[in-house]
Every structure is written in C-alpha cells, then in structure tokens.
Amino acid sequence: MAKQIEFEQKKKLDQFQEGIKIGAKSQISRMILRLGIYQACLNNNCKRNITHDLVVQALENILKKESVIFSFYSEQRSEIIKQRESFDFASLLKPLTKNPKKAPGLLTARINKEIESIKRSLDRLDKLEKSLQIWKEGTRREQIVDSILITDLHH
C-alpha cells in the first residue's frame, strides 16, 4: 500500500512539473506568434489582411537572426502554429496600423520589444527546468533512507 501511494505521489509530482513547463512553453509560443504577426504586417506595407502563410514566412525570416529563439521555434513549431487559431490578426494589428505614418515605427518597436520578451522568457524557462529537476531529485532523495554503521572503538 505504501509503495502504491509513493508511486502515485511521484506521478502527481511529474504531472505537476510537466504542466508548469507546458504552460511556460505555451506562453512563449504565443509571444513568438505575435512576433510573426507584427513582422508579417510590417512586410505587407502595414496592412492588416495578412495570412497564416505570411506569418510563418515572416517568422522564419526574422528568427534566422535570433538563434536562441529559432532553436525553441524549431522544437515547438507545431505548437506555435496551433496558437494562430486563437488570434484575430486584424484586431491585434488595428491599434498599431490606424495611422499609416506611425504604423512602421510602432510595428518595429513592438517587434523589438517582443524579441526581448521572448529571450527573457526563454531564459526563465531554462532556469525553471533546472530548478524543477533539482526539486524533483531533492524530493526523491528525501525518501531514500540510508543505513550507516556506527562503531565505537575503545583501547
């Protein structure tokens, strides 16, 4: 019975940690997709009627310069592309493209801000994964009982 409870607790801990990582990766995926939307709009003369293909193409072009982000993008590409269903491109771009003269500058600023945010988030994800691993190992080591032989030698 105790072994079964221990197994269930380890399984719950693993699921909890996996959920934390999935949530963080999903958030970064949304940020990367927003980056692609802004870049595709800028590439399309600041017009809001951009397609999913333009977004993917813009992402792949801009991320070639950002190796850390590109690495994550390569691993999570399908998850990032799935995120596009939750975005209304026109609504996201409307406040940035209302004024045609200011639109390129606003989009460029948003692109740069998004790149920096993604880099910080990837750094936090890396630290999170390391601390979760340490936490996991720490909880498992606490459950291991070592026997130590103590002897007292007198002359």
CORPEFEN-V547948 format. One record per backbone hydrogen bond with DSSP energy under -1.0 kcal/mol. CO is the residue of the C=O (numbers start at 1). NH is the residue of the N-H. Records with the same first field share a line. If there is no record, write none. Layout:
CO = NH + NH
This chain:
1 = 5
2 = 6
3 = 7
4 = 8
5 = 9
6 = 10
7 = 11
8 = 12
9 = 13
10 = 14
11 = 15
12 = 16
13 = 17
14 = 18
15 = 19
16 = 20
17 = 21
18 = 22
19 = 23
20 = 24
21 = 25
22 = 26
23 = 27
24 = 28
25 = 29
26 = 30
27 = 31
28 = 32
29 = 33
30 = 34
31 = 35
32 = 36
33 = 37
34 = 38
35 = 39
36 = 40
37 = 41
38 = 42
39 = 43
40 = 44
41 = 46
42 = 45
44 = 47
48 = 50
51 = 55
52 = 56
53 = 57
54 = 58
55 = 59
56 = 60
57 = 61
58 = 62
59 = 63
62 = 65
66 = 70
67 = 71
68 = 72
69 = 73
70 = 74
71 = 75
72 = 76
76 = 80
77 = 81
78 = 82
79 = 83
81 = 84
82 = 85
83 = 86
84 = 87
88 = 92
89 = 93
90 = 94
93 = 97
99 = 103
102 = 106
103 = 107
104 = 108
105 = 109
106 = 110
107 = 111
108 = 112
109 = 113
110 = 114
111 = 115
112 = 116
113 = 117
114 = 118
115 = 119
116 = 120
117 = 121
118 = 122
119 = 123
120 = 124
121 = 125
122 = 126
123 = 127
124 = 128
125 = 129
126 = 130
127 = 131
128 = 132
129 = 133
130 = 134
131 = 135
132 = 136
133 = 137
134 = 138
135 = 139
136 = 140
137 = 141
138 = 142
141 = 144
